Amino acid sequence: MEPLSIYFHWPYCKSKCPYCDFFKIVKKDVRQQEIIDSYMQDLDYYHNLVPNRIVRSVFFGGGTPSLIEPKYIEKLLNYIDKLWPEEKNIEISLEANPNSYETHRFQDFKTAGINRLSLGVQALNQESLKFFGRTHTLTQALQSIEEVVKIFDNHSMDLIYARPTQTLDEWLVELKQAVNFGLKHLSLYQLTIEEGTIFEKKGIKALNEDKAAQMYIETVHFLRQNGYPRYEVSNFAPQNFESKHNKCYWLGDDYIGIGQSAHGRLKIDGKPMAFVDPRKVEVLTKEERAEELIIMGLRLQQGISKKHFSDVADMTLDDFINQNNLKELVLQGMIENTQSHLKATDQGFLFLNQLIEKLCV
């Protein structure tokens, strides 16, 4: 049976961060039972479409999914178990914030079936936490990290770098702290000022591109030296703790998305299907699916497996990409092209958008 990943989007938050452009609903009280029941109906819908799959991973994202009562998470996980078989080492992740009202429920989340917790810390100094509009303090963040490491065997932390006035030395201080916590995985995102966000409306400017690029180069080098090799452009972990769920997206494997604004990709009867919202289906052309595989696959350190590309896209990688531009990118040292894989070099990782554009024209 082919593997399947399941994503639950919980869009509700108690407040909205000024840098966030994700679909979110700021609402303190929601009828959780009704929402969970609708999620279970969606699971039935997808089971009718793809009954013969084995679940590799489940991810609760948002929004703030740690606002979900643990009993409802357990209910969903039990329902998934009734519908599909699960891989022996299934990964079940939950995003959480390091607020005191969430931290005390970490053990309850583990009891409900969560085996990987991703903590949205975002910064390891109080001034930056205030700048990001986070509702937790640095003290709460440190306490939460300690609890996560104690309770879970698999865990991750998010941090945002390239803040407008941040220096490389300041960022390296936070990185040194991060590698000493004992976390298995780090997700590090460069701050970008997205259209429509509070930051954009306030006229906040991103850090100079050259400075941001230098921060990224130093980040990759420092983490590689400290046991956190890059396996995706923004994600760092030893191989046995790479996120199974997120790799599903980057590899182009099948997944379903449940909840408002969630999306999914399924191959049904040989046709690539895009679910742009739960139950709203769009049949993709081979070319559209191939371009998606390039966009996502080049983000991986290992790059794109040519065999896997052919299996998913029903065409060869060589037939799809612009061969003249590929030769030029190889000569420039931006791309490595082997018999089995196409991958970006360290230099190429700094120019991924340009590489993708040249390969897909």
N, C-alpha and C positions, 0 to 999 in steps of 0.2 A: 504493500500500500504506500502511496505517495504521502509525504509529510504535509501537515497543515498547521498553520499558526493562527491564533485568534487574538484580535486586539479589541479591548473594550475602551471606548472613549467616554470618560466621565467629565462633561464640560463645566461642571459647577465649581466655582471658587468663592472664597469669602472676600477676596479683593483681587484687583487686577494689577499686575506688575507693569511698570511704565515701558518696559522693553518688549513686552509680549504682543505678538500678532496672531497667536493661535485663536481658534474659535473657543470662546469661553462665555459662561453666563455667571455673572456675579449675583449669587443668591444664597442666603444663609440657611434657609429651610426649604427642603425639597421632599417630595413624597417618594422616598426611596423604594418602598415596596412596589409601587406602580412602575417605576423605571426598570427595576430588576425583572419584573414580570414581562415587560416589553422586550428586554434583552433575551429572555428565554424564548419568546416567540420568534425572535430573529434567529436564534440558534436552531430552532426547528426548521425554519425556512432554508437555512444554509445546509442543514443535514439532508434535506430532500434533494438539494442540488449535488452535493458531494458526500454521499454516505460512506463510501469506502476509502477513508483516509485515516491516518494515524496522527494524533495531535503531538506536535513537537514542542510547542511553546504557547503560553498564554501571557498577555501583557495588559495590565490595567494602567492606562495613561490618562492625561487630561490637559487642562483642568487640574483638579486636585482629587484624584481617586482615593486617597487615604481618608477622605471624608465619608466614604462608603462604610456602613456598619459591617464589621467582620462577618456577622452571621449571613449577610447577603452575598459576600464574596464566597463564602463556603457553599452557599446554595447554588451559585452559578457554576462553581468548580465541580460540584457533585452532578449537576445536570450535564455538563460537558462529558463527564466520565460515563454517563448513561448512553450518550449519543455516539461517541467515537472511542476506540481504544487509544491509549496514550503510550508514548515512548517511555521506556524504563526510567530514563533520566530527564523527564520533562522539566522544562524551565518555566516557572510561574512567577512573574515579576509584578511589583507594585511600585509606582512612584509615590513618594511621601515628602512632606515638608518637615523640617526640624523644629516644629512648634511643640510646646509642652503638651497641648491637648491631643496631638497625634502620637508623640513619642510613647505615651503610656499605653498605647494600643498595639505597639509593635509585636508583643508576644501573642496577642489575640490574632493578629494577621497571620503569624506563623502557624498557629493552631488551625486557622481557617484553611490553610493550604499554600500560602505564599512561601516560596523558598528562595526568593531573590528580592532584596529591597533596594530601590534606587532613591537616594536622598538628594533633594534639590537644594543644596547649600548655597551655591552660586558665588560666594565670596567668603574669605577667611579673615576679614577685618571689618570692624563695626561701621566705619565710614562708608565702605562700599556697599554693605548690606542696606544702609539707609538710602544710598543713591539708587539702588535697585528696587527700592520700595518693598523690601522683604519684611514680613511681619515677625520674623524671629531675630533674636539677638545672637551675637557671636557665642556667648555662653551657652545658649540653648542649642546652637549648632554643634558645638563640641560635645555636649552631653548626649545629643542624639546620635552622633557618630559612634560614641562609646557604646551606646545601647545596641545599635545596629550590629556592630562587630561582635558583641557578646551574644546576641540572640540568633543571628543568621550566619550560615556558612558561606553564603554568596551575597555580595553587596556591591553597590556602586555609588559614586558621588558625582554630581554635576557642579562644575565651576565655569564662570564666564570671565574671559580675559580680554585684553585690549580695550580696557575702559578709557574714557577720554583723556585722563591725566595720569594714567598708570605708567610706571616705568618698568623696564625689564627687571631690574633688581628687586622691585616690590613684588612682581609676579613670581620670581624665583623663590622668594621667601615663602609664599603661599604653596608653591609646588613642593618645597621641601617639607612643609607641614603635611601636605596631602599624602606623600609617600610613607610617612611615618605612622599613619593611622591604622595600617593593617587591612585596608580595603582591598578587595580583589580586582576592582575595575574603576577606571576614571573616565568620565566624559567631559571634555573641555571644549567650550564653544567660544568662538570669537564674537564679540559684541558687534552687531550690525544694527543700524537705525532703520527699522522697517517703516514703510509708509502706513500712516494711520495710527501708529502707536503714540502713547503719551510723550515719549522721548522726541519723536519726530515733530509733534505739535509744539513742543517747548523749544525746538531748535537745537537740541543736543547734537553735537557732531561726533562722528566716530574718530577713533585714533588714526593718525597718519598711516597710510597703507604700508609704507616701508617699515615703520616701527612695528606694526602688527605682524608683518611677515617675519621680521627678525624674532619676535616673541614666539611665533609658531616654530621656527627652526630650532630655537633653543629649547622649547618645550619637548619636541620630539627627541632631541639629543639627550636631555636630562632624564626623561622618563625611560628611554631605552637603556640608559646606564643604571637605572634604579629598578629594573625588573618589570617595567610596564611598556612593552614594545607597542608601537602603533599597529593596529590591525585594520583601522578605518580612519579616515581623515581626522575625525574628532574623538576617536575612542581608543583607549589604551588598556591592555590587560595581558597577562600570560595566556597562552593558547587555550588552556582548559577552562578559563573564565571569560572568554569572549562571549558576548551576548548572542545566544542562539536565536532569539526573536528578531533582533535588529539585523542579524546576518540574513535572515529570511528575506527582508526587503532588498538588501544590497545584492543578493544572489539571484533575485527574481523568482523565488519560490512562491507557492500559493499561500495566501492568507485571507482571512475574512475580517472585516471591520464592523463593529457593532457600536451604536450610539450616534448621536447627532454629529454630523460632519465627518464621521469615520468613513474610510474607503477601503477597498480590497482588490485583490487580483486573483482570479481563478482561471485555470485552463479546463474547459468543459467540452467534451467531444472534439478535442483538438483545436478549439477556438479560444484565444485569449480574451478573457472578459474583465472589464473594469467596472467595479461597483463604486461609482462616484459618491454615493450616499447609500446607506443600507437599502437594498432591494431595488435600487435604480441602476439598471444594467446598460453597459455600452460595449459593443463588440469592437475590439481593437484590430487594426490591420497588423500584418506581420511587421511592417516598417515601424509603426508606432510602438509596438512592443519591443522591437529590437533597439530603438532609440532609448527607451526606458532602461533597458539592460545595460547600455553603454553609460548612461547618466549615473546609474546606481553602482554598477560594477567597478568603474574606475576609482570609486571612493575607497575601495578595499586595497590594503597593502599587497595582497596576493594578486589583485587585478581580476581580470575576466577570464574564466576558464572557457576555452573555445569549444570544448565538447558540451559543457553545460549550456552555453549560449545556443548552440545548435539544437539541443534538446528542447529548450524553452521557446526559442524564436522560430523554429522550423526553417532556418536558413543558416548558412555559415557566416561567421564573423567577417571573413575575407570578402564575401559577396556583398556585405552591407556597408562596410566602412569605406571612406575615401582613401584609396591606396596611395595616391600621390602625396596627399597630406600626411599620411602615416609615415611614409619614407622620410619626409622632411622632419617630422617630429622625432623620429628615431635618430637622425643625424644631429639634431639639436640637443640630444640627450634628455628629452622630455618623456619619451616612451621607450619601454623595452618590449620587443615583440619576439616571443619564443614560439616553439612549435605548439606548446600547450596553452600559453597564457599571453594576454596583452595587459600590461600594467604601467602605471605612471612611476617615474623615478622620483627621488626626493625633490629634485628641482621641479618636476612636473606637477607634484602635489600643490605647488604654489600657484599653478595656473590651470586648475582642473576645468573651469568653465570654458576657457579658450581651447583646451585640448578636445573637449567634447564637441564643441561647435565645429572644429576642423574635421573631426572624424565622421561627423554625421551629415555633412553637406553633400 
